[in-house]
Amino acid sequence: MIERNRWLTFLTHLVLCIGVIVIVFPIYLALVGATHSSQEMAQSPIPVWFGSEGLTNFKTILMGEGPGVTTQLPVSRMMWVSLVTALCIAFGKITISLLSAFAIVYFQFPFRKTVFWGIFVTLMLPVEVRIVPTYKVIADFGMVNSFAGLTIPLIASATATFLFRQFFLTVPDELTEAAKMDGAKPMRFFWDVLLPLSKTSMAALFVIQFIYGWNQYLWPLLMSTEERMYPIVMGIRSMTAGADSQIQWNLVMSTAILALLPPALVVVLMQKWFIKGLVDTEK
């Protein structure tokens, strides 16, 4: 049993408080910057308390009325592109990984283990190794500047396949035998037995993959040659592409705050399922 120590408890809480301050302070500065005008943000030092231009700044970027900003595309359109991309990647990864893990665990076919390890080995390949041939294939199919081009190459996941495979291996054989005795076909067993048991793992992976899809930058940079297909991350980068005198930091900060909201909302709403999916051992 761990003995309580007052000074150790104090030190622990102090370290945690310092960590929270280090993480939250940049977000606070972004929120403050989103409420000031461009002239006020150009001052030195920058303001550290809230201003009165917040509603104006958010309306400006959402409607695409930012004079002097590199991109005039409404941020609402960028957020829509990012949302569709993130949802397609998250649901696509979960669907394909579930089906591939189900096939590897419950079907007998030649070179089954070889297929699994072939999938698993792709974890060792960095994105840069396969990004050029992947782009060539997508370009040949005419999917540049499309949601299909932004999402299809990213929906395969060796990590998710491995996690679902490991979980399916823990499912008691008695369930499989009982389903066979009841006359359940493979997909009926998958739908009625495995999916309900996998919901916590699916929720945890959804949170991870949604954030992964929302934060994509390198692949959309190649796939999006038109502003209408820019995700929010590329939009922020385009706003800061000009000279320092041309950057309207109040609008950049407002866009950054809006870009932060959907991932934060997903984490908050699915926090219970996310933690349970990562630590629950009562499968």
TORMARVEX-47496 format. One record per residue (C-alpha): z, y, x; residue number from 1; residue in three letters. Coordinates in steps of 0.2 Angstrom, whole numbers, m for minus. Layout:
<pts>
+-------+-------+-------+-----+--------+
|    zz |    yy |    xx | num | residu |
+-------+-------+-------+-----+--------+
|     Z |     Y |     X | NUM |    ALA |
...
+-------+-------+-------+-----+--------+
</pts>
This chain:
<pts>
+-------+-------+-------+-----+--------+
|    zz |    yy |    xx | num | residu |
+-------+-------+-------+-----+--------+
|     0 |     0 |     0 |   1 |    MET |
|    m5 |    17 |     7 |   2 |    ILE |
|    10 |    29 |    10 |   3 |    GLU |
|     9 |    46 |     2 |   4 |    ARG |
|     9 |    60 |    15 |   5 |    ASN |
|    11 |    78 |     9 |   6 |    ARG |
|     2 |    86 |    24 |   7 |    TRP |
|   m12 |    73 |    23 |   8 |    LEU |
|   m14 |    76 |     5 |   9 |    THR |
|   m15 |    95 |     8 |  10 |    PHE |
|   m28 |    92 |    22 |  11 |    LEU |
|   m39 |    81 |    11 |  12 |    THR |
|   m39 |    94 |    m2 |  13 |    HIS |
|   m43 |   108 |    10 |  14 |    LEU |
|   m58 |    99 |    17 |  15 |    VAL |
|   m64 |    95 |     0 |  16 |    LEU |
|   m62 |   114 |    m5 |  17 |    CYS |
|   m72 |   119 |    10 |  18 |    ILE |
|   m85 |   107 |     7 |  19 |    GLY |
|   m87 |   113 |   m11 |  20 |    VAL |
|   m88 |   131 |    m5 |  21 |    ILE |
|  m102 |   127 |     8 |  22 |    VAL |
|  m112 |   118 |    m6 |  23 |    ILE |
|  m109 |   130 |   m20 |  24 |    VAL |
|  m110 |   147 |   m10 |  25 |    PHE |
|  m130 |   146 |    m8 |  26 |    PRO |
|  m132 |   143 |   m27 |  27 |    ILE |
|  m120 |   157 |   m31 |  28 |    TYR |
|  m131 |   169 |   m20 |  29 |    LEU |
|  m147 |   163 |   m28 |  30 |    ALA |
|  m139 |   166 |   m45 |  31 |    LEU |
|  m133 |   183 |   m40 |  32 |    VAL |
|  m150 |   187 |   m33 |  33 |    GLY |
|  m158 |   182 |   m49 |  34 |    ALA |
|  m149 |   196 |   m58 |  35 |    THR |
|  m155 |   211 |   m47 |  36 |    HIS |
|  m171 |   220 |   m44 |  37 |    SER |
|  m183 |   218 |   m30 |  38 |    SER |
|  m177 |   235 |   m22 |  39 |    GLN |
|  m159 |   230 |   m23 |  40 |    GLU |
|  m163 |   213 |   m15 |  41 |    MET |
|  m172 |   222 |    m1 |  42 |    ALA |
|  m156 |   231 |     4 |  43 |    GLN |
|  m145 |   225 |    19 |  44 |    SER |
|  m133 |   218 |    16 |  45 |    PRO |
|  m139 |   209 |     0 |  46 |    ILE |
|  m128 |   211 |   m16 |  47 |    PRO |
|  m114 |   198 |   m18 |  48 |    VAL |
|  m110 |   202 |   m36 |  49 |    TRP |
|  m121 |   201 |   m52 |  50 |    PHE |
|  m133 |   214 |   m58 |  51 |    GLY |
|  m141 |   219 |   m74 |  52 |    SER |
|  m159 |   213 |   m71 |  53 |    GLU |
|  m156 |   194 |   m75 |  54 |    GLY |
|  m165 |   193 |   m92 |  55 |    LEU |
|  m180 |   204 |   m86 |  56 |    THR |
|  m182 |   193 |   m70 |  57 |    ASN |
|  m182 |   177 |   m80 |  58 |    PHE |
|  m194 |   184 |   m93 |  59 |    LYS |
|  m205 |   190 |   m79 |  60 |    THR |
|  m207 |   173 |   m71 |  61 |    ILE |
|  m207 |   162 |   m86 |  62 |    LEU |
|  m222 |   173 |   m93 |  63 |    MET |
|  m231 |   174 |   m77 |  64 |    GLY |
|  m229 |   193 |   m75 |  65 |    GLU |
|  m223 |   195 |   m58 |  66 |    GLY |
|  m233 |   209 |   m49 |  67 |    PRO |
|  m235 |   207 |   m31 |  68 |    GLY |
|  m230 |   188 |   m31 |  69 |    VAL |
|  m242 |   177 |   m23 |  70 |    THR |
|  m244 |   165 |   m38 |  71 |    THR |
|  m246 |   172 |   m55 |  72 |    GLN |
|  m245 |   155 |   m64 |  73 |    LEU |
|  m231 |   156 |   m76 |  74 |    PRO |
|  m215 |   146 |   m70 |  75 |    VAL |
|  m214 |   138 |   m87 |  76 |    SER |
|  m231 |   129 |   m83 |  77 |    ARG |
|  m224 |   124 |   m66 |  78 |    MET |
|  m209 |   117 |   m74 |  79 |    MET |
|  m219 |   107 |   m87 |  80 |    TRP |
|  m230 |   100 |   m72 |  81 |    VAL |
|  m214 |    95 |   m63 |  82 |    SER |
|  m206 |    87 |   m79 |  83 |    LEU |
|  m221 |    77 |   m83 |  84 |    VAL |
|  m222 |    71 |   m65 |  85 |    THR |
|  m204 |    67 |   m64 |  86 |    ALA |
|  m203 |    57 |   m80 |  87 |    LEU |
|  m219 |    47 |   m77 |  88 |    CYS |
|  m213 |    43 |   m59 |  89 |    ILE |
|  m196 |    38 |   m66 |  90 |    ALA |
|  m202 |    27 |   m80 |  91 |    PHE |
|  m216 |    20 |   m71 |  92 |    GLY |
|  m205 |    15 |   m56 |  93 |    LYS |
|  m193 |     6 |   m68 |  94 |    ILE |
|  m206 |    m2 |   m78 |  95 |    THR |
|  m216 |    m9 |   m64 |  96 |    ILE |
|  m200 |   m14 |   m54 |  97 |    SER |
|  m193 |   m23 |   m69 |  98 |    LEU |
|  m208 |   m33 |   m72 |  99 |    LEU |
|  m212 |   m37 |   m53 | 100 |    SER |
|  m193 |   m43 |   m51 | 101 |    ALA |
|  m194 |   m53 |   m66 | 102 |    PHE |
|  m210 |   m62 |   m60 | 103 |    ALA |
|  m203 |   m65 |   m43 | 104 |    ILE |
|  m186 |   m72 |   m49 | 105 |    VAL |
|  m192 |   m82 |   m65 | 106 |    TYR |
|  m209 |   m88 |   m61 | 107 |    PHE |
|  m214 |  m102 |   m49 | 108 |    GLN |
|  m231 |   m98 |   m40 | 109 |    PHE |
|  m238 |  m100 |   m23 | 110 |    PRO |
|  m231 |   m89 |    m9 | 111 |    PHE |
|  m218 |   m81 |   m21 | 112 |    ARG |
|  m206 |   m77 |    m6 | 113 |    LYS |
|  m221 |   m70 |     4 | 114 |    THR |
|  m226 |   m59 |   m10 | 115 |    VAL |
|  m208 |   m52 |   m11 | 116 |    PHE |
|  m206 |   m49 |     7 | 117 |    TRP |
|  m223 |   m41 |     8 | 118 |    GLY |
|  m217 |   m29 |    m5 | 119 |    ILE |
|  m200 |   m26 |     4 | 120 |    PHE |
|  m209 |   m23 |    21 | 121 |    VAL |
|  m217 |    m8 |    13 | 122 |    THR |
|  m200 |     1 |    15 | 123 |    LEU |
|  m202 |     1 |    33 | 124 |    MET |
|  m219 |    11 |    32 | 125 |    LEU |
|  m216 |    30 |    32 | 126 |    PRO |
|  m226 |    40 |    19 | 127 |    VAL |
|  m237 |    48 |    32 | 128 |    GLU |
|  m244 |    31 |    37 | 129 |    VAL |
|  m251 |    28 |    20 | 130 |    ARG |
|  m254 |    45 |    13 | 131 |    ILE |
|  m272 |    48 |    20 | 132 |    VAL |
|  m279 |    31 |    13 | 133 |    PRO |
|  m270 |    34 |    m3 | 134 |    THR |
|  m277 |    51 |    m5 | 135 |    TYR |
|  m295 |    44 |    m1 | 136 |    LYS |
|  m293 |    31 |   m15 | 137 |    VAL |
|  m287 |    44 |   m27 | 138 |    ILE |
|  m300 |    56 |   m23 | 139 |    ALA |
|  m314 |    43 |   m25 | 140 |    ASP |
|  m307 |    39 |   m42 | 141 |    PHE |
|  m308 |    58 |   m47 | 142 |    GLY |
|  m290 |    60 |   m50 | 143 |    MET |
|  m287 |    76 |   m39 | 144 |    VAL |
|  m279 |    90 |   m50 | 145 |    ASN |
|  m273 |    78 |   m63 | 146 |    SER |
|  m256 |    70 |   m69 | 147 |    PHE |
|  m263 |    53 |   m65 | 148 |    ALA |
|  m266 |    58 |   m47 | 149 |    GLY |
|  m249 |    66 |   m45 | 150 |    LEU |
|  m240 |    50 |   m52 | 151 |    THR |
|  m249 |    34 |   m51 | 152 |    ILE |
|  m248 |    33 |   m31 | 153 |    PRO |
|  m229 |    36 |   m32 | 154 |    LEU |
|  m224 |    24 |   m46 | 155 |    ILE |
|  m223 |     8 |   m35 | 156 |    ALA |
|  m205 |     6 |   m28 | 157 |    SER |
|  m200 |    m8 |   m16 | 158 |    ALA |
|  m182 |    m2 |   m17 | 159 |    THR |
|  m181 |    m3 |   m36 | 160 |    ALA |
|  m189 |   m20 |   m36 | 161 |    THR |
|  m177 |   m27 |   m23 | 162 |    PHE |
|  m162 |   m20 |   m33 | 163 |    LEU |
|  m168 |   m28 |   m49 | 164 |    PHE |
|  m172 |   m44 |   m40 | 165 |    ARG |
|  m154 |   m45 |   m34 | 166 |    GLN |
|  m147 |   m42 |   m51 | 167 |    PHE |
|  m158 |   m55 |   m59 | 168 |    PHE |
|  m152 |   m68 |   m47 | 169 |    LEU |
|  m134 |   m65 |   m53 | 170 |    THR |
|  m139 |   m69 |   m71 | 171 |    VAL |
|  m131 |   m86 |   m76 | 172 |    PRO |
|  m144 |  m100 |   m77 | 173 |    ASP |
|  m135 |  m105 |   m94 | 174 |    GLU |
|  m143 |   m90 |  m102 | 175 |    LEU |
|  m160 |   m95 |   m96 | 176 |    THR |
|  m158 |  m113 |  m102 | 177 |    GLU |
|  m151 |  m106 |  m119 | 178 |    ALA |
|  m166 |   m95 |  m122 | 179 |    ALA |
|  m177 |  m110 |  m118 | 180 |    LYS |
|  m168 |  m121 |  m131 | 181 |    MET |
|  m170 |  m107 |  m144 | 182 |    ASP |
|  m189 |  m107 |  m141 | 183 |    GLY |
|  m189 |   m90 |  m133 | 184 |    ALA |
|  m205 |   m86 |  m123 | 185 |    LYS |
|  m203 |   m78 |  m106 | 186 |    PRO |
|  m206 |   m60 |  m112 | 187 |    MET |
|  m194 |   m63 |  m127 | 188 |    ARG |
|  m181 |   m68 |  m114 | 189 |    PHE |
|  m185 |   m53 |  m104 | 190 |    PHE |
|  m184 |   m41 |  m119 | 191 |    TRP |
|  m169 |   m48 |  m128 | 192 |    ASP |
|  m158 |   m54 |  m113 | 193 |    VAL |
|  m163 |   m46 |   m97 | 194 |    LEU |
|  m166 |   m28 |  m102 | 195 |    LEU |
|  m150 |   m26 |  m111 | 196 |    PRO |
|  m141 |   m33 |   m96 | 197 |    LEU |
|  m150 |   m21 |   m85 | 198 |    SER |
|  m147 |    m4 |   m94 | 199 |    LYS |
|  m134 |     2 |   m82 | 200 |    THR |
|  m145 |    m1 |   m67 | 201 |    SER |
|  m160 |     7 |   m76 | 202 |    MET |
|  m150 |    22 |   m79 | 203 |    ALA |
|  m144 |    24 |   m61 | 204 |    ALA |
|  m162 |    22 |   m55 | 205 |    LEU |
|  m168 |    34 |   m68 | 206 |    PHE |
|  m157 |    48 |   m61 | 207 |    VAL |
|  m162 |    44 |   m43 | 208 |    ILE |
|  m181 |    43 |   m47 | 209 |    GLN |
|  m181 |    58 |   m58 | 210 |    PHE |
|  m174 |    69 |   m45 | 211 |    ILE |
|  m186 |    61 |   m32 | 212 |    TYR |
|  m201 |    65 |   m43 | 213 |    GLY |
|  m195 |    82 |   m47 | 214 |    TRP |
|  m193 |    87 |   m29 | 215 |    ASN |
|  m210 |    80 |   m23 | 216 |    GLN |
|  m219 |    93 |   m12 | 217 |    TYR |
|  m230 |    84 |     1 | 218 |    LEU |
|  m240 |    73 |   m11 | 219 |    TRP |
|  m243 |    87 |   m24 | 220 |    PRO |
|  m248 |    98 |    m9 | 221 |    LEU |
|  m263 |    87 |    m6 | 222 |    LEU |
|  m266 |    83 |   m25 | 223 |    MET |
|  m265 |   100 |   m32 | 224 |    SER |
|  m279 |   112 |   m26 | 225 |    THR |
|  m278 |   122 |   m42 | 226 |    GLU |
|  m263 |   133 |   m47 | 227 |    GLU |
|  m262 |   125 |   m65 | 228 |    ARG |
|  m256 |   109 |   m57 | 229 |    MET |
|  m243 |   116 |   m46 | 230 |    TYR |
|  m226 |   109 |   m48 | 231 |    PRO |
|  m211 |   120 |   m47 | 232 |    ILE |
|  m207 |   116 |   m29 | 233 |    VAL |
|  m224 |   122 |   m23 | 234 |    MET |
|  m223 |   137 |   m34 | 235 |    GLY |
|  m207 |   143 |   m25 | 236 |    ILE |
|  m216 |   140 |    m8 | 237 |    ARG |
|  m231 |   150 |   m14 | 238 |    SER |
|  m220 |   164 |   m19 | 239 |    MET |
|  m213 |   165 |    m1 | 240 |    THR |
|  m230 |   163 |     7 | 241 |    ALA |
|  m233 |   182 |    10 | 242 |    GLY |
|  m226 |   194 |    22 | 243 |    ALA |
|  m208 |   199 |    20 | 244 |    ASP |
|  m212 |   216 |    13 | 245 |    SER |
|  m222 |   207 |    m1 | 246 |    GLN |
|  m209 |   194 |    m6 | 247 |    ILE |
|  m199 |   198 |   m22 | 248 |    GLN |
|  m183 |   188 |   m18 | 249 |    TRP |
|  m176 |   192 |   m35 | 250 |    ASN |
|  m190 |   182 |   m43 | 251 |    LEU |
|  m189 |   168 |   m30 | 252 |    VAL |
|  m171 |   166 |   m34 | 253 |    MET |
|  m174 |   166 |   m52 | 254 |    SER |
|  m187 |   152 |   m50 | 255 |    THR |
|  m175 |   142 |   m39 | 256 |    ALA |
|  m161 |   143 |   m52 | 257 |    ILE |
|  m173 |   137 |   m65 | 258 |    LEU |
|  m179 |   123 |   m54 | 259 |    ALA |
|  m161 |   118 |   m51 | 260 |    LEU |
|  m157 |   116 |   m70 | 261 |    LEU |
|  m167 |   100 |   m75 | 262 |    PRO |
|  m161 |    89 |   m61 | 263 |    PRO |
|  m143 |    95 |   m64 | 264 |    ALA |
|  m144 |    92 |   m82 | 265 |    LEU |
|  m150 |    74 |   m80 | 266 |    VAL |
|  m136 |    71 |   m68 | 267 |    VAL |
|  m123 |    79 |   m79 | 268 |    VAL |
|  m129 |    70 |   m95 | 269 |    LEU |
|  m131 |    53 |   m87 | 270 |    MET |
|  m116 |    54 |   m75 | 271 |    GLN |
|  m106 |    40 |   m83 | 272 |    LYS |
|  m121 |    28 |   m84 | 273 |    TRP |
|  m126 |    33 |   m66 | 274 |    PHE |
|  m109 |    29 |   m59 | 275 |    ILE |
|  m107 |    13 |   m69 | 276 |    LYS |
|  m124 |     7 |   m63 | 277 |    GLY |
|  m120 |     9 |   m45 | 278 |    LEU |
|  m102 |     2 |   m45 | 279 |    VAL |
|  m101 |   m10 |   m60 | 280 |    ASP |
|   m98 |   m28 |   m54 | 281 |    THR |
|   m95 |   m35 |   m71 | 282 |    GLU |
|  m113 |   m41 |   m74 | 283 |    LYS |
+-------+-------+-------+-----+--------+
</pts>
